[in-house]
C-alpha cells in the first residue's frame, strides 16, 4: 500500500482546493441548466423530478463509506496498514446487504408513497412510481460509489476523487439538459442518471484498486472488524434515515396539503441556498480524515478546528448576506419575475437554514472523525422533532414559508451544540474566539448588505447590476474584515503563499 505521507499546509491546502472544485464546477452548469429543465419539464413534472432526486440525494449516505475513510486515515497514521483490507471488505459486504434491503423496501413501498404520502395526481402516479423504482437502483449503485470513493479520501487522493466526482456531475447535468430540451420527458432523465451512476461505480472501483494495489476484497474478515464497522456506522446511517424521513415528510406534506407544482417553488430556492452548505462541505472534505489522524493530539486538533471554523464563517456570512440582500433580483433574473415573487421569501428562510448548517459542519465532521457519530444521530433527533412539529403547525397560516420555517427552526435548535462539542473535546468553550469572529463578520456583513441593497435599488434589474452589487459588497466585506483584524499575520503569510501557488 502507498506509504502514509505527512499532511503539510501545502498538501492540505491543495486538497481543500480539489474539494472546492467538486462544488464550483457543477454549480456553474447547474445555474445554466436548472431554469431550462424547469421550463422543459413544466412545474408539475419538475416537482416530481425534484421530489425523487431529493429522495436519492438523502438516501445514498446509507453506506458504510465514512467508516472506511476514518479507519484508513487512522490506521495509516499509526502504521497499522495490515488492518485496512479487513476494514474495506467488511464495509463492502455489509454495504451490499444494506443496499439490497434498501432497494427492496423502496420498491415495495413506492406505490404507497406515490398515492398516499406524496398524493401525486392519478394521471402522474404511474411515471412517479417508475421513477422511484429507477431511483432505488440509483441509490444502490451510489452506495457502492461511497465505498470506493471513501478509499480515495482516506488516503488523501482528493485530486483523483474530485476529477471523478466532477465528471460524474457534469455528465449528469449535460445529459439531463439535453434530454429535457429535446422533449424526451421525465423518465428519460432518471434512466440517464442511472446509467451515469453505474459507469461512475466502475471508475471508482478501478481507481481505488490502482491507488491501493495490495488491497483485495475477501469474504474472510475478522469478527471484531465487522463489529467495529457496524458500531461506527450505526450513528451515521441512523441520522441519514432520520434526515430522509424529514425530507419524505416535508415533500409529502407539501404535495399533500398543496399541489405537486408547489414543490418546484419550494425546492428551487432550497437548492440554491443548499449550495452554501455544498460549498462549505467541499472545502471541509479534508477535515474528516484529518480529525481521525489527530485524535491523540488535542493541540493540533484545536488549531485545525479553529482555523477551519474561521474560514467557514468568513465565507458563510458573505454568501448568506448576498443571497438574502439580493434574493429578489437574482431569482427575477434567473427564473423570471413570477417565480421570484413566489419564492424570494423562501430563499431568505432557506439561506438562514443552510448557513447555520454550514457553520456546524466543522463540529459535525470532527465529531465523526473522532469516532462519535451516534452523538450526531441523537442531535438530529431533536432537529427532526422540532421541524415536524412546526411544519405541521405553521403550514395552514403560512403555506410554503411555514414549512421552510419549521425546517429552519429544527436546525436552529441543534446549532448551539457546537459549544457543547468544544467543551467535550477541548475542555472549555472557545468564547473569545467566537466573540471576535462574530463581532467582525456581523459588522462586515451589515456594511456589505447596505452596499448591495443600495446598488440594486439605484440601477435597473440586470445581471450587470447584480454582479456589480455583489462585487462591491464583497470588496467592502473583505476590507472591513481586514481592517478589524480578522486575518492574523501568520494567516496573511499563508494566504500569500496559497495565492502564489
ABEGO torsion letter per residue (X at the ends): XBBBBBBBAAAAAAAAAAAAAAAAAAAAAAAAAAAAAAAAAEAAAAAAAAAAAAAAAAAAAABAAAAAAAAAAAAAAAGBAAAAAAAAAAAAAAAAAAAAAAAAAAAAAAAAAAAAAAGBBAAAAAAAAAAAAAAAAAAAAAAAAAAAAAAAAAAGBAAAAAAAAAAAAAAAAAAAAAAAAAGAEAAAAAAAAAAAAAAAAAAAAAAAAAABAABBBBABBBAAAAAAAAAAAAAAAAAAAAAAAAAAAAAAAAAAABBAAAAAAAAAAAAAAAAAAAAAAAAAAAAAAAAAAAAABAAAAAAAAAAAAAAAAAAAAAAAAAAAAAAAAAAAAAAEAAAAAAAAAAAAAAAAAAAAAAAAAAAAAAAAAAGBAAAAAAAAAAAAAAAAAAAAAAAAAAEAAAAAAAAAAAAAAAAAAAAAAAAAAAGBBBAAAAAAAAAAAAAAAAAAAAAAAAAAAABBBBAAAAAAAAAAAAAAAAAAAAAAGABBAAAAAAAAAAAAX
